[in-house]
Every structure is written in C-alpha cells, then in structure tokens.
Amino acid sequence: MFRSLHMKLTLILLLLITSLMAVVGAFLTTSVTSFFIDDFYQQIEGVFGAEKKDFVSSLRSEAAQEDGASRILEMLESTVGGSLGIDYHARNCFILDGSTGTYLTGTAGEDALPREQSPNLLTARNAVVQGDETVVGDQSSITADYMDVAIPIMGGDNAFIIYILDNKDTVSGLNEQLFLIIMQALVIGLLISVLLSFLLSKTMVGPIEKLTAGAERVAAGDFDSELTVESTDEIGILTGTFNEMAGVLQSTLAAVENERDKLDTLFLHMTDGVVAFDREGRLIHCNPAANTMLQRTVAQDCTYDELFSSVYPFQQMLALQRPNYAEGEMLVGDRTLELYLAPFSDQASGGVLIVLHDVTEHHRNEERRKEFVANVSHELRTPLTNVRSYAETLRDANGDIPPDMANSFLDIIITETDRMTHIVQDLLTLSRLDAGNTELILSRFPFGEAIESVTRANALAARQRGHELTYTPPESLPLIVGDRSRLEQVMMNVIGNAIKYTPDGGHIRITAGSTEDTVWMEVCDDGIGIPEKDRDRIFDRFYRVDKARSRESGGTGLGLSIAKEIVGRHHGSLALAPHEGPGTTIRLTLPIAQERGGARAGHAAEQ
C-alpha cells in the first residue's frame, strides 16, 4: 500500500501535521501550566514577601492570641483574600497546626486537603520545629495535580502553618479548551494535508510516472519515443537527461550489437575452432568449426573435463595468470588438433577459452617436405654417383681403356648429366609455379589443333615401341583461352607417360569433346595401369608406381606434378578417369574462357 509515492507523500504530510500539532499542544499546555504556577507564587510573594513585613508581623501578633488560628484566617480573608486569589472553589486557605500539620480551620473543610502531606507542608513543619520562620515551602511540580504553599507563622507559644492549596481546576479547564482547539486545528490540518498531497503528487508523481513508462519502453528496446520536457525544474532537467541517456544507450547498444554480430560472424565462419567454458567448466560457446574438428556435436551440457581434461587440467588452467596460456595437441580420429588454452578473465565471471587449429595438413606437408628432400637427394645422388664412378674410371685408366669404351663411358656421363639437368629444370619449374612467378601467356587458340600437334609429335616414339596411337577428333572443338605452350606441355607429358608405361605393341587412344563451358581430352592406354593404393598419389612429386622402370625410361617423377600445377593455374582439372580392363585413362578438363584475374598474362621468364 505504501509503495506508492502518492501514499508516501500523503502519509508524510499527515505525520508532519500531526507531529506539529502535538508539539504545539504540548508546548501550549506546558506554557499555560507554568504560567499559572508562576502567577500563583507571585501572588504569594506579593502577600508574604519581604516587602510585606508589617503584614507578616501582624499575623504573628494574631498568632500569639489564644484563638490565633481563627484570627489569622479572618485577617487573611478580610485583608488579602483577593490578592491570594481565594475563590473557595479552586483555591482555599487553611490554618494548620505548626507541629503536627493537622487541620485547625480554613476556607474549606478538612476533606479538601490532600490525603498525604505535601513536600511543601513537610518543609514548613521542619521550619517550625527548628524555629525558623524564613523557610517557606513554595516548590510545586508542573506535573502535580495541585499547587500549594506552606508558610510557618509563630507567635508567642503558638505555631501555625498558613497552607494555601490550588487544585488546578482552572488550569485543567484551560488546557481542555486548548486541547479541543488543537484537535480542531489538527482535523482541519489533516484535511488540508490530504488535499495538498494530491496536488503535490499530481505535480511530482505525474512526470515521474511518465519517466517510469519511458524507462520501461527503453528496457523493452524502444528508444525512439522521446519524453516531452514540460518544466524547467529538477524534474524537467531529469527528463532531458533521460532523453540524452536513452540516445547514448541506443548508440552504445547499436555499437555493441554491431561488434557482437562481427564476433558471431567471425566465430561462425572462421576456420579455427573456438570453445569457451565458464569457471564451473560448463560450455558457453562452440562454433561450427570446433564441431567439425572434434567430429561431434558439442551439446550445451558438455563440460571441459569431458573434452579437454586429457590435454590440460581445468583447475590448473584457471590458475594461470593472464597473459599466460597453455598449448597442447590431441588426436581426433585421423586428424591432429593443436590447442591453445587461456583464461579469458580474472574475475568471477571469467572462464577458459580454447582455440583449435587443425594441423593435420601441416604435419602431412612436413612429411611430404621431408620425403621431397629425401627424393631429391636420392634422385640426384644416383646420377652423381654414376658420373663420379665413370669419371674416376677414366682418370685412373691412364689411357688403358679402349676408345670405344671411353666414349661409352662419356656417353653415360653425358646422359646422367642431362638427367640431372632435367631434374633441376623440373624443380625450377615447380618452384616458380608454387611461388606464382611463372606468368601465363594467354591467347585464344583452337583446342583440337593443339591436340593434333601433340599427337603428331609423339607419333614417332609410339611407332618405335610398336604402339598404335590414334586420335579421333570430334566434329568441332571451340577456341579456348590459355597458354598454348604450357597446355601442350601437359598433353605431351600425359601422352608420353602412356607411351612409356605401355608394353610394346600397345594401344593408345586419344579422344576429346566439349560442353557449354568446358573442353576435355582423354588419353586411354592398355598398359601396366595404376594400382588402387597408388591412385591418390600419382600427382605427388617424385612419386612413381614402378620406380625401377621409371628410371630406365628417364622419368624424374615430376612430370604429372608440373602438369597438374599448370592445369590448376588455368582453373582446370587433371585426374584419373574410370577405366575398364588393364591400363589407365587420364582426363584433362579446361574452361573455355578464363576468369578475369584468374591467370596473369605476360611473357614467361624461363631459362
């Protein structure tokens, strides 16, 4: 009920008015009572004070008489009754025995006296006992229900106490009237406070309610509605500040949303896997690349220990101080993953971030590099050994070798030297292709004419081996864009391999064709073929199915690698095609038109 600001304002005003009237009432009541007490003792002072010594002496003379009590009362009534305020209703005068304080006479009966003797009366009795008339009992409490004064009067052998008692009926009546006035004022004040509370609440709470409604809209994501500034006071300033805050908040949230979208896009499409866990080891985020690398769908309830506890303990990971991080590797199926683990915050809301990088190909490439270096060393070592052996034989013979044998040795040396030259030239060609330094000289030429030219160039080698080399051209082949010399080098390599690796008297058939966007050529032979286990590696560098026969035929194991690189630069493909029976079919596919920027035109810098 009191959560409403309106009710709080009303309650505050009601409490304020009530507290104010209570303070005023208490102050007035106390002031009136104090005034009457002071007035009472001023009256007593005016009758029995130091300036009234003659009157007090007269009282003492009367007290010395045999009926002194009656004489004193009569004298007080006739001489100073009005000054003492004796009205026989609220205030009375009594003559008491000075020693015992018993009632002797008075303006009222004995029953008007208090049941117990007051402190003032006891003070006066003590003064009588001590014979000291100057001690007067004239102390009254503001909380007592009566006012009194006791004055000792001694004359001769007699001792009396003049006891004046006021029962405060006048004060009580006046206080009652004041209380009624205060209550009436309180009721009127409460009514006014209720009315003012409604007016204040409408003035103050109205804009606050509008601000609340605006804040709720902002919390719901609506930043377009601007509050109207209706005043220039603090609430108006607050409203203007709220509008500015909403604008800044909208800009900030837009920037945060933009950054979040960037991060989401980055995590979604990045090739590296990203997995994040909170401080309890529960999954926070896992991008698609991580699912692919881990070869499983990482569920939301998956934990760190379930995935990576074998790589690095979770608690030790949290204990790392930034910017320290940990590295590790894990095998998932046939893939090798390299992991980088780091705590992403030192606060209670932090956790662990893990980046996964697939290094399978890197490891394979490293193995291929090592194999490549070993193959190059092996390929060069064999001819170098032959050259050295025959050269040393010629040197050590000292002319004892017949000229024919010496010439035979020199021919072998020249042959091995040419073989090493071919290996080096092929390696240079591959290196330039890998580095992109070999520029293609693009031109438009007839694809069928290039096939016929290469077929004619290999016809003699085929006849020497007793092969039947045939090319059946289609009705028409389109013009294509490419580097003719490089593409003819590819065709020469494919057809030359078919001639080399087909036993004498074999059959080599060349076919070609085209589609809407591409042209193709197939070379089919009935030679030794390629085993299934070797089919995926025939385009690797220095890889040969039959190494002994390859060396006999002068092969370096680089021809198909170079051919595939050239075809790849033309955005085409060179691959094994399905083949029935013994032998091999290789298919060359090329686009009719090159993509813009796909191959660089220019003059090749070949040596």
N, C-alpha and C positions, 0 to 999 in steps of 0.2 A: 504493500500500500504506500509506504513512504519512499519507494524508489523513484517516484515521480518528482521531478523538480518543482512542479506546481505545489504538490502537497508539502514538500520540504519548505518552500517559501511561506506557505500558509502557517505551518507549524512554527517556523522561526518567528514570524510576526506575532502569533498568538503567545508564544513563550516570552517574547520581548515585552508585549503589553502587560501580560500577567506579572512578570518579574518587576516591571517598572511600578505597577500599581501596588504590588506587595511591598516594595521598598518605600514607596511614598506613604503607604498606610502605616508601616512600622515606624517610619520617621515621624509622622504626624502624631501617632499615638504616644510615642516616647516623649516627643516635644511637649504635648499637652500635659502629660503626667508630670514631667519635670517642671513645667511652668507652675502647676498648682502646688507642687511640693515647695518650690522656691517661694511662691507667694505666701504659702502657709507659714513658713518660718520667718519671712519678712514681717508678717503681721505679728508674730510672737516677739520678734526683735523690737518692733515698734512699741510694744506694751511693756516688756520686761527688760529692755536693753539698758545699756549703760547710761543713756540719756534720760531714763525714767527712774532714777534713783529715789526720788521723792515718793513715787507711787509704790515702789518696792518696799520702802521704809514704812509706808502706811500699812501695807499688807502685813509686815512683821509686827507692827503695833497691834493690829487686829488679831493676829495670831496669838498674842500674849494673853488675850482675854479668855475667859472661861469657855465661852461658846465661840471660840476662834474660827472654827470651820464654817459656821453659818455666816459669820461676819465677813470672812474672806469671799465666800460665794456671793453674798449680797453686794459687796463692794465691786467685785468683778462684773456682775450683771449691770449694776447701775452706772458704773464709771466707764468701763472699756468693753462692754459686751459687744458693741457694734464693731469696734476695732479688732476684736478677736474673731469676728465672723460667726459667732454662736447663733445658730438658727434653730436649735432643738430638733433638727431632723438629720442633717448630715454631720454637724459639728456640735459637740457638747463639752461642757467644762465640769470636772469632777474634783472634789476635795478629798484626798486620801490621807490615811494615817501615815506619817513620815517613817515610822519604824517598820510597820507590817505591810503597808500598802493596801490596807483594807478600805473599803468604801465608807465614807462618812456622810457626804452629801454631794449633790450635783444637780445639773440642769436635766438630767435624765436618771433613770433608775439604775441600780447596780447591774441589772441584766444587760445594760448597754456596753458594759466593759468587756474587753477581750477575756476569754477563758483563762489564758495564761498571761502573766505579767510580761509586758514588752521589755526589750533591752533598755529603752529609754527610762522606763519606770524603775528598773533594777539599778540603773546608773544613779537616779535621783535618791533612791533609798540608801545606796552606799554613801552618797554625799552627806545625807542626814546622819548616818552612823558616824562618819568622820567629822561632822560638824562644819562642813564646807558648803556654804550656800552658793558658791560661784559655779559649781559643777551642775550643768543642766543637761538633761537627756533630750537631745534635739537631732537625732540621726534616724532617718526613715529610708527604707529601701524602695526603689522605684517599682519593684515587683510585688511589694506588700499590698494587701487589700485595705490598708488604713494608713493614716498619717497621725502621729502623736508627738507630744512634747511633755516632759515631766520637769517641773520647776520646784526645787525644795524651798520652803518658807519656814523659818524658825523664829519664834518669839517667846521669850521667857522660857518656861519649861516645856512649852508645846512645840511640836514639829509637824508640819503638814507638807503635802505634795500637791501642787496645783497640776492636774493632769488634763490636758486638752486633747480630745480624740476626734478625728475626722474619718468617717468611714468611706470616703472617696466616692460616694454615690454621684456627686456632681461630675467628678472626673469620668466615672464609668458611663454616665449618661451621655457626656460629650463625646467620648470615644465611640459609643454605639452609633451616634449620629454621624461621626466621621466614617465609621465602617460602612454604614449604609451609603453615604456619598461616594466612598471609594468603590463599592461594589457596583453602584450605578455607572460610575465612570468606567469601571472595568468592562461591563457589558457593552457600553457604547464603544469603548476602545476595541473590543474584540470584533464587533460588527464592522468597524472601520478597517481593522487589520485584514479581515476576510476580503472585504471589497478591494483594498489596496493590493492584497496578494494576487487576486485575479487580474487586476490591471498590470501589476509588475510581471506576473507570469506570462501574460499575453505579450508584453513588450519584450521580455527577455527570452522566454521559452520558445516563442514563435520562431525567431531566427535560428535558435539552437536546434529546433526540430527540423528546420529546413537544412541546416548543416548536417544533421544526422542522416536525413534522407539522401543528401548528396554524397555523404561518406559511404552509405550502403550501396549507392549506384556505382561509386568508384570501386568499392570492394568487389562488386559483381562484374567489373570490367568495362563499365560505361564511363568514358572520360569526355564525352562530347557535350554533355549538359553542363552549362556554366551557371552558377548561382548568381542571382541579382544582388548587388550591393545596395541596400536600402537606407543605410545611415553612414555617418562618418565617425561613430563612436567605436569603442573597442570591438564590439560585435561586427561592425562593418569592416574594420581592419582585419578581423579574423576571417570574415567571409572572403575578402580579397586575397588574403594569404592562402586560404584553402583553394581558391581557383588557381593560383600560381602553383601550389603544391600538386594539384591534380595534373596540370600541364607538364610539370617536371617529371612527375611519376609516369605519365603516359610516354614521354620521351625516353625515360630510363627503361621502362618495361619493353618498349619497342626495340631499344638497343640490345637489351638482354635477350629478347626473343630472337633478334637477328643473329646474335652470337650463338644462341642455343641451336638455331637452325643450321648455322655453319658447322657447329660441332657435330650435330646429328648427321648432317650430310657427310662430313669428314669421316666420322666413325662408320657410317653405313657403307661408304664406297672405298675406304682405304683398304689397301691390300694386306696390311698388317692387322693381326687380331688384337683387340683390346678387351680386357676383362677387368672389372673393378669389384672389390668387396669392401663392406663396412668393417668396423672394428670388431664386430662379432663374427666375422667370417662369412656373412651372408652376401649373396650376389646382389650387386647394384646394377651393373651394366655388362652386356656382352654383345659385340657387334657380329654381323653375319660372317665376316672373315674368320673370327675366332671359332664359330661353329664349324666352319669348313675345315679349318686346320685341326681342330680337336676331333673331327669326324663323328660328331654327335651334336644333338640339340641340347644346349645347356639350359636346363629348366630353371625357373625362378627360385625354386627351393634348393638349388645346388649350393654347396659350400666350398670354401677354399681347400679344406682338407681333402675333400673328395677329388679335387682336380690336381692340386699342385703341392700337396704335403710332401711328396717324394722329392720334389725339387728343392724346397726351402721351407722350414717350419714357420708356421704363421706367426707365433708369438715372437720369434727372433726377427721376423720381417717387420713387425710393428715396432720393435725396439730400435730399429735403425734410425739414425738421425739424418734428416734431410741436409744436404743433397745426396747422401749415400744411397746406393742401390745395390742390388744383387743380380747376378747373371746365372743362367743355367741352361741345360738342354734336356729335352725329353723326346722320346720316340713314340709316335702315334702311328701305328700301322707301319707302312713303309716310308713315312715322312719323318724328317728330323726338324724339330722346332727349337729355335733359340729364344730364350725367355729373358726379359728384363723386368725385374720386380722392384718397386719402390713405394714407400709410404707417401701418400699424397697430401697428408695434413698431420700436424702435431696435436690438433685439438681433438676433443671428444667425438666430433662428427667426422673424423678422418677415416682412413682405411688403407687399403693396398691396391695399387694399380699395376697390372701386368700387361706387357706388350709382347705379342707372339710374332715371331718372324720365321717364315718357312725358309730354311737354309738347305733344303734337300738338293735343289738345283745347284746351289753354290758348292755343296760338297761333291756333287756329281761333276760339275765343271772343274773342280780342283783335281778330281781323279782323272778327268779327261786331259787336263793340262799336264799332269804328271805322265800320263800314258803318251800324250803327244810328244813331250820332250824325250821320253824313252824311245818312241818310234823314230823320231828324227835322228836321235843318236844312233839307233840301230841301222836305219836306212843309210846314213852317211858312213858309218863305220865299215860296212861290208865293202862298198866300192873303194873306200880309202885303204882298207886292208889289202884288197887286190892290187891297187895301184902301187902301194908300197912294196908288196911282195915281188911283183914283176919288175919294178924299177930296181930293187936291190939285186934281183937275179941278174939283170942286165949289167949292173955296175960291178958285181962280183965275178962275172964271167970272164972279164979281161979279154974279150974278143973271141972266146972259145965257142960261143953259140953261133950256129949257122945263121946266115942272113934271113932265111925264110922263117926260122923260129923267132929270131929277134923281131922281125916285122910283125909276126903273130902276137908277140908279147906287147909290142907298141900298139897294135890294133885293140888289144884288150884294155890297155891303159887308156886309150882314147875313148873307147866305149864306156868304161867306168866313169871317166871324167864327164862325158856327155850325160851319163845317168845322174851324176851329182848336180850337173848344171840344170837338168830338168827338175830335179827335186827343189833346188834353190829357187828357180823361176816360179814353180808352182807355189812354194811357200810365200814368195813375194806377192804373187797374185792374191792369195788368200788373205795376207796381211792387209793389202790395200783394200780389198773388199770389206774386211771386217772394220777397218778404220773409216770407210766411206770415202777414201781418197781416189778411188777409180771412178771417173766420171763416164757416163754412158753417152755415146754419140747417137742421139735419137734421130731416126728418119722413117719415112713411110716406104715400105718395100713389100713385094709380093711374097707371102709366106711359102706358097708352093714352089716358087722359083728357088728359094733358099734351100728347100728340102732336096730338090733335084740336083742342085750344085753339090751339096754334101754327099749325095748318093753317088754321083759320078766320081768324086774324089776318093771314095772308098771302094770303087768297083775293082781296081787292080788288086788291092790287098785281099779282097774276097775271092777273086779268081785264083790267086796264089795259094789259097787254102782250100780251094775246090768248093767254095760256098756258092750257093745260089742266092744272090742279093736281088730282091725285087722291090719296086716301088710302084704302087698303083695309085696314081693321083685321082682325086675326086673331080667332078665336073668343073668346080670352081672353088677357089680359096680366096678370101678377101685380102686386101692390103692391111698390114698391121704396122703399128708404131713401135720401134725398138732399135736396139743397137745390133745391126745385122751381123757384124763380125763376131760379137760376143755370143749371139744366139747360134750362129753356125758353129762356133767352138763347142757349144753344148751339144749340138747334133752330132758333131764329129766324135765327141767323147762317147756318147751313148752308142752310136753305130760301131765305133772302133772297139768298144768293150764286147759288143755282140759278136764281132768277127774274131776277137782274141779268145774268148771263152766258149766258143762253139767248136766242137771237134771237126776235123777236116771233113768236107763234104756235107756240111750242114745247110740249113735253110734259114735265111734272114728276110723277114717281110716287113716293109715299111708302109704304114697307112696313115692317112691324115683326114681331117674334116673340120667343120666349124659349126658353131651355134650362133645365136644372135649377138653375143658379146665376146665370145672366145674362139680361138682356134686350137687344134690339138694335133699331135703327131705321136704314133705308137711304133715302137721297134720291138718286134717279136722274133725270138730265136728258139731253136730246139737244142740248145747247148747244155752245159752242165747244170744250169739252174742255180737257185739260191736256197739253201736250207731254211726252214721256218724259223729256226733260232737266230739266224743271221739277218733276217729281212729288215728288222728295225734299225740295224747299224750299218747298212751298206753305204750310207751317205756320211758316216763319220770319217774323220781324217785318218789316213793310214790304215783304215780297216779294210782287210781283204779276206774273202772267204777261203781261197786257196792261195796261201802266201807263196808257196814254192813256185806254182805255175805263174803267179803274178810277176815274180822276179824274173822268171825265164822269159816272159813276154815284155819285160822292160817297164812294167807298171810301177807307179810310185804310191798308189793308194790315195791320191789326192784329186784325181780327175772328177769323180762324182761329187766330191765336196765343193770343188770350184764350180761345177755345173749348177749345183743346187743354189749356191750363193748368187750366181748370175741370174738365174731364173727368178729367185726371190727379189732381186733388185728390179725386175720387170713386173713384179706383183703376180707372178705366175706360180706354177707348181710342177715339180718333177718327182714322180713317185712310181712305185711298183703297181702294175695293174693286174687284175685277176688273170690267171694263165692256166690253161688245161694241158696236162701232159708235161713232158720234160721241157726244160728251157725257162726263159724269162721274158716278160713283157714290161717295158718301161714306157710310161705315158708322160709326154710333155704338154702342158696346157698353158696358154698365154692369152692375156686380154688383147682385144683388137686395138683399143685406144688406151694409152697410159693416163693415169690420174694426174691432174695438174700438181706439180711439185713432187710427184712420186719418184721420178728419176731425174737426175740432173743432166742436162745437155752440156756438151763441151767436147774437147779433144782429150783423149786418154793419154796420160803421160807414161807410157810403157817403155821399158828398156829391154 
